[in-house]
Amino acid sequence: MLTIVVDAMGGDHAPACVIEGTVQALQESGNRFNILLIGQSEKVEPLLASYDTSALNLTFLHAPEVVTMEDIPATAVKTKQESSLVKGLQLCKAKQADAFVSAGNTGAQMAASLFVLGRLPGVLRPTIYAYFPRLSEGLTNIVDIGANVDCKPEHLVQFAQMLTIYQRYGAGIEQPLTGLLNIGEEEGKGSEMLKQAYWLLKEADRAGKINFLGNIEGHDILKGKASIVVCDGVVGNTILKFGESIPEFMGILFKRSLEKVMISGQMDEKMAAMTTSLFKGLFDPFDVEIFGGVPFLGVDGISIVGHGRSSSRAIKNMIYMAEHMIEKRVNEHIAEVLSEK
């Protein structure tokens, strides 16, 4: 049976929502995996006591230190060896657990994953991706979204390769399409780095490692022109943060407009409620909690990171994502492909 370590101290609403999501995952799954909850006993145990966990495959482990959102990633990993983040990953390294899940400091988790777990064979740099909605069926992933800010062309090619493997084996997409995010579709567009990346991606396509359709522009992302959008971490993180702001921004505009219409008497309360419900439904595709979190691709182990604002529902789905990554053997496929001569 799989064992998944859950960082009880990770996230803005930890440890309460982490505990709730963990219990929900075990109850809904029928105890099909073991969970090792790790964190500060003085904060976790009183909350854990309010749940009946006697029939659940749940064990708690004390970790006296916490890596906060304000901590500098590299420093935190070195100075907080007794934190739930570092100790949890060490359990995975020692083969006492199969995966690690946290909604804490993303940079620190990436640094700790590299320091403790190391890289898969052939991987230049591990990366992280994000989900974006699209008009057509399927999904769109953008990579990198902040783990690597000074990318070289060969890094972008590997990001595309790793995400191709994930989509093929983890998401069931037989022929993932990769697009290079640029300022135009034509060959020769963009910076020197992007020009070099374009030709390396073309070579990878000819070698059968990816399916490269060429340069794409920002307006192609939501259209679903490519299932994999490749860019450096600065661009990717900017797009991610902008995308996350859209539902809230549109919600404010909608509320203002609705109030004006209500005051003018052009709409009654029943119609306003129906309109509001329809409006909220428009943004269901932006709900990242459906996936809960994403794995760091390229590290030698399963390390799943979630949004700092993760709710108990997101925590539950992060645990399912960890289980999914193990069952689909994504890391094994990445290592097999990237270690080829």
N, C-alpha and C positions, 0 to 999 in steps of 0.2 A: 504494500500500500504506500502511496506517495506521502511524503511529509513536506508541508509548506510552512515556512517561517513567515510570520506576519509581524511587522514592526508596529507595536501598539502606540508608539510615541510619534509616529509620522503623520503630519497633516495639521491643518488649522483647527480641526475639531477633534483631535486626538486627546485622550485615548477613548472617549465615549463612543464616537461613531465607528472607530476601528473594532472595538469589542462587539458592538451591535452587528456590524457587517460580517464579522467572523462567525458569530453564532448563527446568523442567517444562512451563511454559506454551508455550514455543516448540517443544519436542519433541512435545508432545501435539497441538498445533494444526497441525503440519506447516509451521511457519515462515510462517503466513499474515499476520503483521504484524511490524513492526520494533520492537525494544525498545531504548531508551536508558536504561541503568542509570547512576544518578548518585549520587556519594557520595565519601567520603574514600579516595583511592587507596591509602594505606598500610594501610587496613583491608579494603578490598574486593578489590584485585588479588591478594593472596596466596590468598584463598579462591576467587576466580574461576579461578585457575590450576589448581585441582584438577579442573575440569570441561573436557571437550572441547567448546569452543564454536566451533570452526573452521567448522562447517557451519550455525551458527545466525545469525539476523539480530539479532545482539546487539552493541551498541557501548557502551563505558564512557566516562563523562565525569567528570572530577575536580571536586569541590566541597569546598573546605577546611573549611567550617563546618558545624555540625550544630545543628538546633533540637531541644532535648531535651524530655522530658515535663514537666520542672520549669520550663521557660521561660514567662514571661508572654507570651501570644500577640501582642499589639500591639507590645510591646517587641522581641520576637524578630524580627518581620518587618522592623522598622526598622533594627535593629542587626546583623542577620545576613544581609546581602544576598548573601553568597557561600555561603550554606547550600544543601544539596541541595533543600530545600523551596522556597525562593524562586527559585533558578535553574531548577528544573524547571518551575515555573509560568511563568516568563519565556519559556521555550522555547515553551510553548503560546501565550502571548500573541503571540509573534513568528511564529506559524504554522509553526514548525519541528517541532512535534509536535502530535498531535491530542488527547492526553489525559494526565493526570497521576495517578499512583497512589501512596498512602503509607499506612502503618500507624502513623504518628507522632502528634505532638501535634494532636488534633482542633481545638482552639481556634485554634492557630497556623495550621493549614491553612485553616480558614475565613477567618481574618483575611487571610492571604496571598492566598487566592483572590479575596477582595473587592478587596484593594489592587491586585493585579496584573491579574486578569482583568476585574474590574468586574461589574456586574449586567446581566442580560438586560433588554431594553426592557420597561417596565411593571412590573418587580418591585420591591416595596417593601423586602422583606428576603429574602435567600436562607434556606433552611432545610435541615434534615437529618431523615431518618426512620429507623425501625428496623423489622425484621421480627419478627412474633410468630406462634407456632403457633396453629392453630385446629382445632376439631373437624371442621368441614366442609371440603370441598375448596377450594383456592385459597390466598390469603394475606391477612394482615392487616398493614397498615403503620400505625405510630403516628408522628404528626408534631405538634409539634416535639419533639426529644428532647435539647435542651440548647443549641442554637445561639442561641435567642432566649428570654430569661428574663422580659422585660417586654413581653409581646405586647399589642397593641391588637386590637380585634375585627376590623378589616380585614385584619390580618396573618393571623389564623386562617383567614379566607375564602380568601386567596391561597394559603396552605399547602394547603388542600383542593383548590383549583383545580390547582395544580402537581402534586400527587400523583395527582389524577384523570387528568391528562394522562399522567403516567408509567405508571400502571397500564393505561391504555387502549392506549398505543402501545408501552410497554416490557414489559408483563406480559401483554398480550392479554386484559385484562378489559374486556368491551364496556360494561358498566354498573356502574362502581365505586360503592359505596354509602358515603356519608360520615356518620359519627356524631360529635356533639360530646360529649366526655367531661365529665360533670357529676355532681352529687350526687343526681340524680333524673331520671326521664324526662319529667316534666311540664314544660310551658312555664312560664317564669317562675322556674325553679330557678337557684340559683347566684349568683355575684357579679354586679355590674353589667356587668362586662366580658363575662361569659359570656351574660348576657341579651341584650346588644347583638349579640354574635357570633351568637347563635341566629337573630335576625331578619335579620341580613345574610346568613347561610347560607340562610335560607328564600328571600330575594330572589334569591340566586345560583341556587338551584334553579329558581325560576320563570323565570329568564332562560335556563335550559338549560345553565348552566356547570358545575353539579355535580348529583349525585343525593343530596339531603339527607334522611335519614330521621328526624332529630331528635336529642334528647339520648339518650345511652346511659350506662350505669354501668360500673363496673370489672368486674363479673362478666360483662359482655357481650363483653369483649375476646377471651377464649379461645374463647367460643362461636362467634365469627365472625359476629356480628350485622351488623357493618360491615367492609368491606375497608379503609376509611380511618378512623382514629380521630384526631380533632383535639384538641389541648390546648396549653397553653403549655410552654415548655422546662423549667421547674422540675418540673411534674407529669410530663411525658414522660420526663425523665431519671430521676426517682425510680422510675417504673414499669419502665423499662428495667433499672436496676441491681437492682431487686427480682427481676425475671424472670430475670436472669442468675444470681442466687444460688440459684434453686430447684433446679436439678439437683445442685449441690454439697451443698446442705442435705439434700435427700432421699437422696443417696448416703450421707451420714454416718449418717442414721437407719437406712437399709437395712442398712449394714454392721454396726451395733450389733445390730440385730434378728437378722441372719443368724448372728452369732457366738453369741448366746444359744441359738438353735435348734441349732446345731452342737454346742455344749457339752452340751446336754441329750440329744443323741443322736437327736433327732427327724428329722434329715436327714443323708444321707450326702454325700460330696464330689461325686459325679456329679450328684445332684439340686441341690446348692448351685450348681454351675457352670451348670446349665441355668437355674436361677432368676435367677442374676446376669446371664446373657446376656439373658433376657427383660426384666429390670429396666432394663438399659442401653438396650435398644431403645425403651423408653418415652420416652426423652429425645432421640431422634433429631430430632424436630421443633424442638427448641431449639438445634440445631446451626447457629449463624450462619455457620460457615465454608462452608456450601453456597453462600452468596451472596458470601462473601469480604469485600465492603465495600459501601458505598452512596454515591451521588453527592450532592454539594451541589446541591440544586435551586434554580435562580434565578441562578447565577453564569454569566457569559458564557464558558463553556468547560466541558470535562469534567474535574472534580476528584473523584476517588474516595478515600474515607477508609475505613480498616479499623480493627479493634480493635487496641489496643496489644499484646495477647497473640497476635496473628495467627501462625499456623504457615505453613509453606511451602505447604500446601494452600490456605489462605486467601489468600495472596499470589497464587497462580495464578488463583484464582477472581475476585479483584479485577481482575486484568488482563482476564479474560474479560468482567467487568461493564463495564469501560471500552470495550471493543470493542462490546459490546451497545448501550450508550448512543449511541455514534456511529452505528452502523448503523440504529438505530430513530429517529434524528433527534429525540430527545426535547426537546432544547434549542430546536430550531427550532419545534416545536409549541408549547412554552411561550411563546416570544417572540411567536408569531403570535396566540395567544389573549389574552395579557395586554396586548399593545400595541393591541388593538382599542378604539376609542372607544365 
